Amino acid sequence: MTDAIIRIDNLSKHYKVPEREAGLQAAVRSLVRRKNRIVKAVDGISFEVQPGEVVGFLGPNGAGKTTTLKMLSGLLHPTGGSVVVLGFEPKQRRQDFLRRITLVMGNRNQLAWDLPALDSFNLSRAIYSLPANDYQRRREEFIELLEVGDLVKKPVRNLSLGERMKMEIINSLLHRPDVLFLDEPTIGLDVTMQRRIRRFIADYNQRYGATVLLTSHYMADVQALCRRVIVIHHGRLLYDGELSGLVDRFSAYKKIGVTLNSSQVDLSGYGEVLEQDGSRVTLRIPKADAARLTARMLSELAVEDLTVEDPPIDDVIEDVFSQSAPEAEPAGQTG
């Protein structure tokens, strides 16, 4: 088996956070008797990513996704466990390692704010010592693909969020990295450009064999690019496997669409009625009861059409993430 490009073993990142009640007296007491709590942003997760994989890294806000990506790229040091990327320990930030990775964060600007994006592109060329011909070819290819044209000559501060994201992606891939850490890469983009970015990422992966770890709140991104997903919740690994397996594991219900020869039939006795449009009714029923209830409807009702479907992946993800968060552990008091 090919050696993993990314290997994480029992990785954790904990923060000590001061806390106190509101008011002057509480503020004075905290000067001499400080109370802290431990926040486990990442709490002992383990997984591997093989060369060329495009893996969706999912979780709600605060689940630990961005913290994990920062540890993988060496921006944060782990509290415990180990992480190896491309044979390197990321926290050492060695030059040979940094030349082979990139981190794109949709909610962070990494370009010079008051300068045109072209100036930042030229700076990246100098930082990575890119040959002029390779640099110009890739730059023009990306500019054409993302349809930014003359926008690259405008100061970055004058660009919209979506336009800035296009520039961030171009700038982050000019050195042709082997590993892409993409944190919400389509944020702020319209639907058409989201599709274009997804096609671009897929093409980059296929052309260069790059390994991609992708976080996104747009499930369309994940469904289009990722066969495998890793789900973390409250800093812990919740699921690692095929995207299709999420529904099988976490969905407790099925959706049944039934068309009758009459719109006057009450179907509430068969399940929860989600929608009714004339004689077409959509029900939600427990997965375990699906076979029994569909057989019962077919035998008891004048059914013209019946379909049984899994719930949309977005609904499954929402159900998983709606679980209540555990309390942070107290860290005691320090004087």
N, C-alpha and C positions, 0 to 999 in steps of 0.2 A: 504494500500500500504506500502511496506517495506520502512523504512527510507533510504534515499540516503546515500551512502558511501562518495560521494564527492558532496558538495554543494557550488556553486559559485554564488554570487549575486553582480552584477554591479562592478566587479573586475577591477581595473585599476593599471597601473604602468607607471609613467611619470618620465622622466629624464630631468634635466636642462643641456644643452650642450653649452659650450662657442663656439663662432664662431668669426672669424675675417678674413679680407682679407690678402693676402700674402704681404710680404715686411717689411722692418725695421720700416717705419713710422707707419704702422698699428699695429705692435708689441708694439711700444711705446705707442700709443693711448690706446691700450687694457689694459695697466697697470693702467690707471686712469679712463677709461670709458669702462667698459667691457660689451659686448653684448652677450646675451644668447638666445637660442631658446628652446622650450619645445618639446621633442620627446615623443610621446605617444606610448610606446611599446605595452601596453595593454590598451584598451580604453572602459571600461564599459561592459565587457562580463558577461553573466549569463548562467549557465546550471547545471544540476544534473546528476550524474552517480549512477546507482543502483547496489546493491551487485551482483558480478559475471559477470558484463558486461565487454566486451572487446570493447572499443570505439576507433576509429581512430580519431586522432587530426591532422588535415591537414591545411596546409598553406604554402606559398612560404617562401623563406629565408627572415628573418626580419619581419615576420607576427606577432610574439609574442608568438610562441609555446613554445620555451625553457624558456622564461621569465615566462610564466604561470606555467610550470612544476616546476620551481624553487620556485615560490610562494606557490604552492601546497605542496612542500616538506619542506618548511620553510627556504630555503636558501635566499630568498628575502622577504622583507616586502612590502605589497601592499601600493600604494599611496592612494587608496580609495576602498570602497566596502568591502565585507566580503568573507571569504573562510573557510570552515569547512571540514575536512577530518577525517573520523572515529570518529566523535564527538569532535575532537581536533581542536584548532586554530594552524595551522602549525608554524607560526612565533614564538610561545613559545618554540618550539623544546623540548617538554617534552619527557622523556625517554620512557614512555609507548607508545607514538606516534611513535617515531623513530624505535622502535622494530618491528613495524607492517607495515612499508613501505620500499620501495627501489626505488632508482633513478639510472637508467642506461643511461649514456650519451655516445653515440657512438664516439663522437669526444673528449672525455675527459678520461684521464687515472687516475684511482683511486687505482691502485695497486702500491706496492713498486717497483720502477723502476729497481733497481739493484739486487733485490732478486728474487728467484724462486716464481712462483705463489703459491706454496704450503705454503710458509711462510706467505703470505697474507691471505690465507685461514685459517691458524691457528690463525692469529691475529683476524680475524672475529669471530672465535669460542670463543676466550677469551672475545672479546668485548660484544658479545651477550650471554655469559655464556651458550653455547650450551652443552648439555650432549654429552659425547664422542661417544657413540654408534650412536646417531642421526646424529651427525656431520659426522662421518666416512661413514655411510650409504648414506647420501645425497651426500657427496663429490664424492664417487665412482660411484654413479648412474649418476651424472652430467658429470663426466669425461668420462664415457663409452658412454653416449648419444652423447656428442659433439666430441668424438673421439680425445681427446687431449693427452691421453697416457703419454709418457715420456716428453711431452712439459711442463707439470706442474713443472718439475725439472729444466727447463732452466730459466736464468734471464729474466725478462719481457722485458727488453730493446732489447733482441735478438730475440724477436718474431715479426712476421709480424702483420700488423694492424688487419687482420682477426683473427689470433690466439689470439691476446690480447683481442679482443671482446669476444671470447669464455670464456676466463679467467674472464673477467669482469662480465659476466652473471652468471657464477658459483659462484663467490665471492658474488654477490649481492643477491643470492637466498638461500644461505646456512641457513639463519635464518628463512626461510619459511614465507616471508612477505605476508600480506593480500592484500596489494595494490601495484601494480607495475606501476611506471612511466617510460616508455621506450622511450628514445629519440634516434631515428635512431639505433636500436639494431642490424641491419644486415649490417651496413656500413662496407665496405671492405671485405665482404665475397663473395665467389663465389656462383653461382646459386644453386649448390647442397647443400651447407651449409646454404644458406638462407632458403631453404625449410626445412632443419633439425631444424633450429632455430624456424621457424614458427610452426612446429609440436610440438616442445618442449614447446613453449608458450601456445599453445592450450591445450596440455596435462596438463600443470601446472594449467591452469585456470579450467579445468574440474575436476582435482583430488582434488584441494584444495579450489575451489570456489573463487579464487582470482579475484579481480577487476583490470582491466588493462586499462591504458590510453596510447595509442601508437602513436608516431609520426614517419613518414617514408616518404621518397621521392620515395620509391619503391611501386607502387600501388599494386604489387602482394602481398606484406605483408598485406596491408589493405584489399584487396579483399578476402584473405584466412582467415583472422582472425576476421574481424569486420562486423557486420550487420549494426551498426550505426556509423555515422561519424559526427564530428563537424569540421566545416571549419571556420577559421578566416583569415581575410585579413586586412592589415593595422591596426592591433590591435583590430578589431571589429568582432563580431560574424556575419558570413555571411550565415551559414546553419547549422542546427542541425536536423538530421533525418536519414532515411534509406539510405544506400549507393546507392541503385538503384534509389532513388528519385533525386539524383544529376543530372542525365541525363535528367529527365523530367523537372527539374526546370531551368537548366542552358544551356542545349544544344538547339541551335536554328535551327539545321539542322538534316537531316537523310542521311544515305548512301544507295544508290540503286545500286545493282549489277545486270546487265542485260546481257543476252547472246542472240545474234541475229543469224539469219541464214546467215548473211553476215557481213564482217568486214569493209565494205565500207560506212556504214551509219554514218552520222555526227549527234551526239547526243548533241552537244553543245547548241542546242536550248531548251533542257529539263533541263539543269542544268550545274554545273561546273564539267567538266571531270577531275577526279582525276587520273585515271589509265586506260590504254587500253592494253589488252593482246589478240590479235587476234580479235575474235568476242565477247569477254567478256569485258564489259566496266563498270567502277565504277564511279558513279556520286555523287555529294553532292548537295542536294536541301534543301530549307527552309522547316522546319518541317510543317508549316502551309499549304504548297503546296503539301505535299507528296501524299495524296490520289488523288488529281486532276491529278498530273503529271503521277503517275503510271497508272491510268485509261487511260490517253491519250496515253501513250506508248503502252499499251496492245491493244488499238483500232487502232493505226496508224502504228505499226511496227510488223514485223514477229518475235515475241518474243518466244524463246525456253525455257528460264528460267529467273525468276526475283525474287530478294530478297530485302527486306527492313530491314535495321538494324539501331540501335542507334550507334552513334560514340563510339569508345573506351573510357573508363573512363579516361584514361590518357589524351586524347585530350580535354575532357570536363574540367578537372582540369586545363590544360594549358590555355584554353580560359578564365577561371575564374580569374586565377592569372595574366593574361597579362594586366589587367586593370592598368591604371596609378596611381601611389601613390599620395595621397594628400600632400600638403605642410605642414610642421610642423608649429605650431603656435609660433610667437615670444613671448619671455618672458620679453621683455623690457630690460632696461640697468641698471647696478648697478655700483656704483663707487668703 
